[in-house]
Amino acid sequence: MKDETMGQEDAVQDAEACAEALESLDQIALAEITFDDSSVDVQDEPEIEAQSDDQDADDVEPAKDEAGHEDTESEAGNQLESDTGEETVLLDSLPAEDSLTRELPGLGSAPAVDETIAMGDIPLPSVPSAREAEVRHRKMSPKRRNLMVAGVVAVALVAGGAGYAAWNGYQQEQAAAVAANAHTMMSVQIGVHAAGLDCSAGSKIPVQVSGQDSDGSSVSETLYVDEHGRGIKLLPGDYTLSIAASPIASDGTVYTVPTTKAQVTIKSDGQDLSSQAAFKLKVPSADTVTDDQIDAAAKYAEEGGASSAATAKVLQQAATARRDAAVNAVSAQKAQAARDADARHKATDLYQLDIPVEWYGKVETWQNGSTLCIYLAGDTNTPIVTLVAVREGESFTPDEGDTVLGAANLGNGYTVYASGPVYPYVVPQTINGRTQNPVSTYPMDTAIELVELTTGNRYTYSQIKNVLVGKEGKADAATKLETDYLAQILMPSIKAQD
């Protein structure tokens, strides 16, 4: 503990020694370098006192010194008056007899000390040796040591205070930047897809925004984006986005509004949120669009989605017209389908059936009692299939050259048999002239159509001729092609008459 105290005292003494050295340098600079009349008087005071003390010893010598001193003052005064305004007198410009060399008071006959000081000979304070510094340090009073320590601490505090001020300033700048961003509107982009939508000609997409901004304020508003998802500006914060209503395209298209919602956090300007908030607006069948959907789309178009209320009105009219046209078209199609169904529906006294849609318009019919023949349109000599009702227990024999292609039990004691030529076999053979007893000869267009009708366009004429049946003819393979198809499109429609 004693060593520690002595160490602190040593540090204080060292610091005080440096301070004294600096103080000595200041005193030399102020008291000894520059002289005027007042400085000369001050230096002469010790000399006068010394002369007074030695008055009894030598009455003549002091008088001589005094007279010399007066002469020196007179000469110095004359010199000052003759100089051009200079008041500082350099020591080396004085006469030799007027130098500052004198006996030191109280030393008697001791050798005189030459105190002559020239400008170039000013002694600088010497740095004490380690031993001297240690001795001086130990002699230093505790009060002075404490003052020195306090000075060092004060310097440290000033330096630390400056660093803290700089850091605090930086922190304040950062806080100000964050605060400024928190109150700056940020532009963000979301993902939208609406086929055919051009917002420059139609209306924009209304987006419902709700949530809380960085100030803690609640947000609930409708913003509008274009077909690229641009147009939203909000303060930083957390929000929920959803599509409020459909936009209206320039042709009157109204879209199905998705029910999805997206949670997003806005942090910076230009932020791309398309991966977090993506909405797909599908195009429904125009005839299914309701008045409510059109009215909602028009409302948002007028409130901000369109360039003006007049433009919103035009778009609403276009949407209504498009929907009405689609409804009318669908109605017309249904009416035509009903007429076609009626035309395809055939009936005899025992059974009824529907001509296959695939055959409709390409075939015609004739009937006689319970017999119904379906033939190629415009050619009664080219039957495709003939239907005959046979009582249970009776046999059925098709016409010459025909093959039984299927049968349907009516459940009322009758069975309807379907028979006709196997065109996938007969036609290729007839064209090649390989059949001994062809039913008839056919132009190529007719041959192709017959094959397609009896196979449902599942195979082309070339495939049947060259692959499935072949030039030599494969009756069983060809028959199966036709019977399979008729079993799908014709036979299931044969029902007993009500």
C-alpha positions as CSV (number, residue, x, y, z in Angstrom):
1,M,0.0,0.0,0.0
2,K,2.9,2.3,0.8
3,D,4.6,1.6,-2.6
4,E,1.3,2.3,-4.4
5,T,1.0,5.7,-2.6
6,M,4.6,6.5,-3.4
7,G,4.1,5.6,-7.0
8,Q,1.2,8.0,-7.3
9,E,3.2,10.8,-5.5
10,D,6.1,10.2,-8.0
11,A,3.7,10.6,-11.0
12,V,2.4,13.8,-9.6
13,Q,5.9,15.2,-8.9
14,D,6.9,14.4,-12.5
15,A,4.0,16.2,-13.9
16,E,4.7,19.2,-11.6
17,A,8.3,19.3,-12.7
18,C,7.3,19.6,-16.3
19,A,4.9,22.4,-15.4
20,E,7.7,24.3,-13.5
21,A,10.0,23.9,-16.5
22,L,7.4,25.4,-18.8
23,E,6.7,28.2,-16.3
24,S,10.5,29.0,-16.1
25,L,10.5,29.2,-19.9
26,D,7.6,31.7,-19.9
27,Q,9.4,33.8,-17.3
28,I,12.5,34.0,-19.3
29,A,10.7,34.9,-22.4
30,L,8.7,37.7,-20.7
31,A,11.3,39.1,-18.3
32,E,14.7,38.7,-20.0
33,I,14.2,38.8,-23.8
34,T,12.6,42.3,-24.3
35,F,13.5,45.3,-22.4
36,D,12.1,48.8,-22.1
37,D,12.7,51.6,-19.6
38,S,10.6,49.9,-16.9
39,S,12.4,46.6,-17.2
40,V,15.8,48.3,-16.8
41,D,14.6,49.9,-13.6
42,V,13.4,46.6,-12.2
43,Q,16.8,45.0,-12.8
44,D,18.6,47.9,-11.1
45,E,16.7,47.7,-7.8
46,P,18.8,44.8,-6.5
47,E,22.0,46.7,-7.4
48,I,20.9,49.8,-5.5
49,E,20.1,47.7,-2.4
50,A,23.5,46.1,-2.6
51,Q,25.1,49.5,-2.8
52,S,23.2,50.7,0.3
53,D,24.4,47.7,2.3
54,D,28.0,48.3,1.5
55,Q,27.9,52.1,2.1
56,D,30.1,52.0,5.2
57,A,32.8,49.9,3.7
58,D,33.6,52.2,0.8
59,D,32.1,55.6,0.4
60,V,33.9,56.5,-2.9
61,E,33.2,53.3,-4.8
62,P,29.5,53.4,-4.6
63,A,29.5,57.0,-5.7
64,K,31.6,56.1,-8.7
65,D,29.2,53.2,-9.5
66,E,26.3,55.5,-9.1
67,A,27.8,58.1,-11.4
68,G,28.5,55.4,-13.9
69,H,25.1,54.2,-13.6
70,E,23.6,57.6,-14.2
71,D,25.9,58.0,-17.2
72,T,24.7,54.7,-18.5
73,E,21.1,55.8,-18.1
74,S,21.8,59.1,-19.9
75,E,23.4,57.3,-22.8
76,A,20.6,54.8,-23.0
77,G,18.1,57.6,-22.9
78,N,19.9,59.5,-25.7
79,Q,20.1,56.3,-27.7
80,L,16.4,55.7,-27.4
81,E,15.6,59.2,-28.4
82,S,17.9,59.0,-31.5
83,D,16.5,55.7,-32.7
84,T,13.7,55.6,-35.2
85,G,10.9,54.6,-32.9
86,E,12.6,51.4,-31.6
87,E,12.0,50.8,-27.9
88,T,13.7,47.4,-27.5
89,V,17.5,47.6,-26.8
90,L,19.5,44.4,-27.5
91,L,22.0,43.6,-24.8
92,D,24.9,43.0,-27.1
93,S,24.5,46.6,-28.5
94,L,25.4,48.2,-25.1
95,P,29.1,49.2,-24.4
96,A,31.2,46.7,-22.6
97,E,31.4,48.9,-19.5
98,D,27.6,49.0,-19.4
99,S,27.1,45.3,-19.4
100,L,25.0,43.6,-16.7
101,T,28.1,42.0,-15.2
102,R,28.1,42.8,-11.5
103,E,28.9,41.4,-8.1
104,L,26.1,39.4,-6.6
105,P,24.9,40.9,-3.4
106,G,26.0,39.2,-0.2
107,L,28.9,37.4,-1.9
108,G,31.6,39.8,-0.8
109,S,34.8,39.0,-2.6
110,A,33.4,36.0,-4.4
111,P,34.1,35.9,-8.2
112,A,31.7,38.0,-10.2
113,V,29.0,36.2,-12.2
114,D,28.5,37.3,-15.8
115,E,24.8,37.6,-16.3
116,T,25.1,39.1,-19.7
117,I,22.4,37.6,-21.9
118,A,22.2,38.0,-25.6
119,M,19.2,37.0,-27.8
120,G,21.0,34.0,-29.1
121,D,22.2,32.9,-25.8
122,I,18.8,32.4,-24.0
123,P,19.2,29.2,-21.9
124,L,16.3,26.7,-22.4
125,P,15.1,24.8,-19.4
126,S,16.9,21.5,-19.1
127,V,15.2,18.2,-18.7
128,P,15.9,16.8,-15.2
129,S,17.7,13.5,-15.0
130,A,15.9,10.5,-13.7
131,R,17.5,10.9,-10.3
132,E,16.7,14.6,-10.1
133,A,13.1,14.0,-11.2
134,E,12.8,11.3,-8.5
135,V,14.2,13.6,-5.8
136,R,11.9,16.5,-6.9
137,H,9.0,14.1,-7.0
138,R,9.5,12.9,-3.5
139,K,9.8,16.5,-2.3
140,M,6.6,17.6,-3.9
141,S,3.8,18.3,-1.5
142,P,0.7,16.0,-1.6
143,K,-1.4,19.1,-2.4
144,R,0.5,19.7,-5.6
145,R,0.4,16.1,-6.5
146,N,-3.4,16.1,-6.2
147,L,-3.6,19.1,-8.4
148,M,-1.5,17.4,-11.1
149,V,-3.6,14.3,-10.9
150,A,-6.7,16.4,-11.2
151,G,-5.3,18.1,-14.3
152,V,-4.6,14.7,-16.0
153,V,-8.1,13.5,-15.1
154,A,-9.6,16.7,-16.5
155,V,-7.7,16.2,-19.8
156,A,-9.0,12.7,-20.0
157,L,-12.5,13.8,-19.3
158,V,-12.3,16.5,-22.0
159,A,-11.1,13.9,-24.6
160,G,-13.7,11.4,-23.5
161,G,-16.4,14.0,-23.6
162,A,-15.4,14.9,-27.2
163,G,-15.6,11.3,-28.3
164,Y,-18.9,10.8,-26.6
165,A,-20.2,14.0,-28.3
166,A,-19.1,12.7,-31.7
167,W,-20.8,9.3,-31.1
168,N,-23.9,10.9,-29.8
169,G,-24.1,13.1,-32.8
170,Y,-23.8,10.1,-35.1
171,Q,-26.5,8.3,-33.2
172,Q,-28.8,11.3,-33.4
173,E,-28.2,11.5,-37.2
174,Q,-29.1,7.9,-37.6
175,A,-32.2,8.3,-35.4
176,A,-33.2,11.3,-37.5
177,A,-32.8,9.3,-40.7
178,V,-34.9,6.5,-39.4
179,A,-37.5,8.9,-38.2
180,A,-37.6,10.6,-41.6
181,N,-38.0,7.3,-43.3
182,A,-40.8,6.3,-40.9
183,H,-42.7,9.4,-42.2
184,T,-41.9,8.9,-45.9
185,M,-44.4,7.3,-48.3
186,M,-42.9,4.2,-49.8
187,S,-43.8,3.0,-53.4
188,V,-44.2,-0.8,-53.5
189,Q,-45.2,-3.3,-56.3
190,I,-47.4,-6.3,-55.9
191,G,-48.1,-9.2,-58.3
192,V,-51.3,-9.2,-60.4
193,H,-52.4,-11.1,-63.4
194,A,-55.5,-10.2,-65.4
195,A,-55.5,-11.4,-69.0
196,G,-56.3,-8.7,-71.5
197,L,-56.3,-5.8,-69.0
198,D,-54.7,-2.5,-70.1
199,C,-55.4,0.0,-67.4
200,S,-54.6,2.9,-69.6
201,A,-57.7,2.1,-71.6
202,G,-59.7,0.3,-68.9
203,S,-59.9,0.9,-65.1
204,K,-57.3,0.1,-62.5
205,I,-57.5,-2.7,-60.0
206,P,-58.8,-1.6,-56.5
207,V,-56.7,-3.0,-53.6
208,Q,-58.1,-2.9,-50.1
209,V,-55.3,-2.0,-47.6
210,S,-55.7,-2.4,-43.8
211,G,-53.1,-2.5,-41.0
212,Q,-50.9,-0.3,-39.0
213,D,-48.1,2.1,-40.0
214,S,-44.8,2.7,-38.2
215,D,-46.4,5.5,-36.1
216,G,-48.9,3.0,-34.7
217,S,-51.8,4.6,-36.6
218,S,-54.5,2.3,-38.1
219,V,-54.8,2.3,-41.9
220,S,-57.9,1.3,-43.9
221,E,-58.1,2.6,-47.5
222,T,-58.4,1.6,-51.1
223,L,-55.5,2.1,-53.4
224,Y,-55.3,1.3,-57.2
225,V,-52.7,-0.6,-59.1
226,D,-52.1,-1.0,-62.9
227,E,-51.8,-4.3,-64.7
228,H,-48.2,-4.5,-63.5
229,G,-49.1,-4.2,-59.8
230,R,-47.7,-0.6,-59.5
231,G,-49.5,2.3,-57.7
232,I,-49.4,1.6,-54.0
233,K,-47.8,4.2,-51.7
234,L,-47.8,3.7,-47.9
235,L,-45.8,4.6,-44.8
236,P,-43.6,1.8,-43.5
237,G,-45.6,-0.7,-41.5
238,D,-47.5,-4.0,-41.5
239,Y,-50.5,-4.4,-43.8
240,T,-53.1,-6.8,-45.2
241,L,-53.9,-6.5,-48.9
242,S,-56.8,-7.9,-50.9
243,I,-58.7,-7.2,-54.1
244,A,-61.7,-5.1,-53.5
245,A,-63.5,-5.5,-56.8
246,S,-62.9,-6.3,-60.5
247,P,-61.5,-3.8,-62.8
248,I,-63.2,-3.3,-66.2
249,A,-61.2,-3.8,-69.4
250,S,-61.8,-1.6,-72.4
251,D,-63.9,-4.3,-74.1
252,G,-66.2,-4.6,-71.0
253,T,-64.5,-7.7,-69.5
254,V,-65.2,-8.2,-65.8
255,Y,-63.0,-10.5,-63.8
256,T,-63.6,-12.9,-61.0
257,V,-62.3,-11.4,-57.8
258,P,-59.9,-13.6,-55.8
259,T,-60.7,-14.1,-52.1
260,T,-57.0,-14.5,-51.1
261,K,-55.4,-12.0,-48.7
262,A,-51.7,-11.2,-48.3
263,Q,-49.8,-10.0,-45.2
264,V,-46.9,-7.7,-46.1
265,T,-44.3,-5.5,-44.3
266,I,-43.2,-2.4,-46.0
267,K,-39.7,-1.3,-45.1
268,S,-38.2,0.6,-48.0
269,D,-39.1,2.6,-51.1
270,G,-39.4,0.6,-54.4
271,Q,-39.9,-2.7,-52.5
272,D,-41.1,-5.6,-54.7
273,L,-43.8,-7.6,-52.9
274,S,-44.9,-9.7,-55.9
275,S,-43.7,-12.9,-54.2
276,Q,-45.7,-12.2,-51.0
277,A,-48.8,-10.6,-52.5
278,A,-49.8,-12.1,-55.9
279,F,-53.4,-12.0,-57.1
280,K,-54.8,-13.8,-60.2
281,L,-58.0,-12.4,-61.7
282,K,-59.6,-15.0,-63.9
283,V,-62.0,-14.2,-66.8
284,P,-65.3,-16.0,-66.3
285,S,-67.9,-16.8,-68.9
286,A,-69.4,-13.5,-69.9
287,D,-72.9,-14.8,-69.5
288,T,-72.3,-15.6,-65.8
289,V,-71.4,-12.0,-64.8
290,T,-74.0,-10.5,-62.6
291,D,-75.3,-7.0,-62.3
292,D,-73.8,-6.8,-58.8
293,Q,-70.4,-7.5,-60.1
294,I,-70.7,-4.9,-62.8
295,D,-72.0,-2.3,-60.4
296,A,-69.2,-2.9,-57.9
297,A,-66.5,-2.7,-60.6
298,A,-68.1,0.6,-61.9
299,K,-68.2,2.0,-58.3
300,Y,-64.5,1.6,-57.8
301,A,-63.7,2.7,-61.3
302,E,-65.5,6.0,-60.6
303,E,-63.9,6.5,-57.2
304,G,-60.3,6.3,-58.5
305,G,-59.9,3.4,-60.9
306,A,-60.7,5.4,-64.0
307,S,-59.5,8.7,-65.3
308,S,-63.0,10.3,-64.7
309,A,-66.5,9.5,-63.8
310,A,-67.5,9.7,-67.4
311,T,-64.9,7.1,-68.4
312,A,-66.2,4.8,-65.6
313,K,-69.7,5.1,-66.9
314,V,-68.6,4.2,-70.4
315,L,-66.8,1.1,-69.1
316,Q,-69.9,0.1,-67.1
317,Q,-72.0,0.3,-70.3
318,A,-69.4,-1.8,-72.1
319,A,-69.4,-4.5,-69.4
320,T,-73.2,-4.6,-69.4
321,A,-73.4,-4.9,-73.2
322,R,-70.8,-7.7,-73.2
323,R,-72.6,-9.6,-70.6
324,D,-76.0,-9.2,-72.4
325,A,-74.5,-10.3,-75.7
326,A,-73.1,-13.4,-74.1
327,V,-76.4,-14.2,-72.4
328,N,-78.2,-13.9,-75.8
329,A,-75.6,-16.0,-77.5
330,V,-75.9,-18.8,-74.9
331,S,-79.7,-18.6,-75.2
332,A,-79.5,-19.0,-78.9
333,Q,-77.2,-21.9,-78.6
334,K,-79.5,-23.6,-76.2
335,A,-82.4,-23.1,-78.6
336,Q,-80.5,-24.5,-81.5
337,A,-79.4,-27.4,-79.4
338,A,-83.0,-28.1,-78.6
339,R,-83.9,-28.0,-82.2
340,D,-81.0,-30.2,-83.1
341,A,-81.9,-32.7,-80.4
342,D,-85.5,-32.8,-81.7
343,A,-84.2,-33.3,-85.2
344,R,-81.9,-36.1,-84.0
345,H,-84.6,-37.8,-82.0
346,K,-86.3,-40.5,-84.0
347,A,-89.2,-42.8,-83.0
348,T,-91.1,-45.8,-84.2
349,D,-94.2,-47.5,-82.8
350,L,-92.0,-49.8,-80.7
351,Y,-88.8,-47.8,-79.8
352,Q,-87.1,-44.4,-80.0
353,L,-83.5,-43.3,-80.3
354,D,-81.2,-40.2,-80.8
355,I,-79.0,-39.9,-83.8
356,P,-75.4,-39.5,-82.6
357,V,-74.2,-35.9,-82.4
358,E,-71.2,-36.9,-84.5
359,W,-73.5,-38.1,-87.3
360,Y,-75.9,-35.2,-87.1
361,G,-76.1,-33.2,-90.4
362,K,-74.2,-36.0,-92.2
363,V,-76.9,-38.6,-92.2
364,E,-80.7,-38.9,-92.9
365,T,-83.3,-41.5,-92.0
366,W,-86.3,-43.3,-93.4
367,Q,-88.6,-45.6,-91.5
368,N,-91.3,-48.2,-92.2
369,G,-93.2,-49.4,-89.2
370,S,-90.7,-50.6,-86.6
371,T,-87.8,-50.5,-89.2
372,L,-85.6,-47.4,-89.2
373,C,-82.7,-46.9,-91.7
374,I,-79.9,-44.4,-91.2
375,Y,-78.1,-43.6,-94.5
376,L,-75.5,-41.3,-95.9
377,A,-77.0,-37.8,-96.5
378,G,-78.1,-37.4,-100.1
379,D,-77.6,-41.1,-100.9
380,T,-80.4,-43.6,-100.0
381,N,-78.4,-46.4,-101.6
382,T,-75.6,-46.1,-99.0
383,P,-77.1,-47.2,-95.7
384,I,-74.9,-47.0,-92.6
385,V,-77.0,-49.0,-90.2
386,T,-80.6,-50.5,-90.3
387,L,-82.6,-51.0,-87.1
388,V,-85.2,-53.8,-87.0
389,A,-87.4,-54.8,-83.9
390,V,-87.8,-58.6,-83.5
391,R,-90.1,-60.3,-81.1
392,E,-88.4,-62.5,-78.5
393,G,-88.2,-66.1,-79.7
394,E,-87.9,-65.1,-83.3
395,S,-84.6,-65.1,-85.3
396,F,-83.1,-62.3,-87.3
397,T,-81.2,-62.5,-90.6
398,P,-79.6,-59.4,-92.0
399,D,-79.7,-58.5,-95.7
400,E,-77.2,-59.9,-98.1
401,G,-73.7,-58.3,-97.6
402,D,-74.7,-56.9,-94.2
403,T,-73.4,-57.9,-90.7
404,V,-75.1,-57.8,-87.3
405,L,-73.4,-54.8,-85.6
406,G,-75.3,-54.8,-82.3
407,A,-78.6,-55.5,-80.4
408,A,-80.7,-53.7,-77.7
409,N,-83.3,-55.4,-75.6
410,L,-86.3,-53.1,-75.1
411,G,-87.7,-55.0,-72.1
412,N,-91.2,-55.2,-73.6
413,G,-90.7,-58.4,-75.4
414,Y,-88.8,-57.0,-78.3
415,T,-85.1,-56.7,-79.3
416,V,-83.8,-54.2,-81.8
417,Y,-81.0,-55.4,-84.1
418,A,-78.6,-53.1,-85.9
419,S,-77.0,-54.4,-89.2
420,G,-75.1,-52.9,-92.1
421,P,-72.0,-53.1,-94.2
422,V,-68.6,-53.3,-92.4
423,Y,-67.2,-50.3,-94.2
424,P,-63.8,-50.4,-92.6
425,Y,-63.4,-53.7,-94.5
426,V,-65.6,-53.3,-97.5
427,V,-64.4,-49.8,-98.6
428,P,-60.7,-50.6,-98.9
429,Q,-61.4,-53.8,-100.8
430,T,-63.8,-52.1,-103.1
431,I,-61.4,-49.3,-104.0
432,N,-58.6,-51.8,-104.7
433,G,-61.0,-54.1,-106.8
434,R,-60.1,-57.1,-104.6
435,T,-63.7,-57.9,-103.6
436,Q,-65.6,-60.4,-105.8
437,N,-69.1,-59.1,-104.8
438,P,-68.8,-55.5,-103.8
439,V,-71.9,-53.8,-102.6
440,S,-71.1,-50.8,-104.8
441,T,-68.2,-48.7,-105.8
442,Y,-67.4,-45.4,-104.0
443,P,-65.6,-42.2,-104.9
444,M,-62.6,-41.7,-102.6
445,D,-64.3,-38.8,-100.6
446,T,-67.3,-41.0,-99.9
447,A,-65.1,-43.9,-98.9
448,I,-63.2,-41.8,-96.4
449,E,-66.4,-40.4,-94.9
450,L,-68.0,-43.8,-94.5
451,V,-65.0,-45.1,-92.7
452,E,-64.9,-42.1,-90.4
453,L,-68.6,-42.3,-89.6
454,T,-68.4,-46.0,-88.7
455,T,-65.3,-45.6,-86.6
456,G,-65.9,-42.2,-85.0
457,N,-62.8,-40.6,-86.6
458,R,-60.6,-42.7,-84.4
459,Y,-58.6,-43.8,-87.4
460,T,-57.9,-42.4,-90.8
461,Y,-58.7,-44.2,-94.0
462,S,-55.0,-44.8,-94.7
463,Q,-54.5,-46.4,-91.3
464,I,-57.5,-48.7,-91.8
465,K,-56.4,-49.6,-95.3
466,N,-52.7,-50.1,-94.8
467,V,-52.4,-51.1,-91.1
468,L,-55.6,-52.2,-89.3
469,V,-57.2,-54.1,-92.1
470,G,-54.6,-54.2,-94.8
471,K,-54.9,-54.7,-98.6
472,E,-55.7,-58.4,-98.2
473,G,-58.6,-57.5,-95.9
474,K,-59.2,-58.6,-92.3
475,A,-62.9,-58.9,-91.8
476,D,-62.9,-59.6,-88.1
477,A,-60.6,-56.7,-87.2
478,A,-62.7,-54.3,-89.4
479,T,-66.0,-55.5,-87.9
480,K,-64.7,-55.0,-84.4
481,L,-63.8,-51.4,-85.1
482,E,-67.4,-50.7,-86.2
483,T,-69.2,-52.6,-83.6
484,D,-67.2,-51.1,-80.8
485,Y,-68.0,-47.6,-82.0
486,L,-71.7,-48.2,-82.5
487,A,-71.9,-49.8,-79.1
488,Q,-70.8,-46.4,-77.6
489,I,-72.7,-43.8,-79.6
490,L,-75.9,-45.5,-80.9
491,M,-77.1,-48.6,-79.1
492,P,-77.3,-47.0,-75.6
493,S,-79.9,-44.4,-76.9
494,I,-82.4,-47.1,-78.1
495,K,-85.3,-47.2,-75.6
496,A,-88.8,-48.7,-75.7
497,Q,-91.5,-46.3,-76.8
498,D,-93.4,-44.7,-73.9
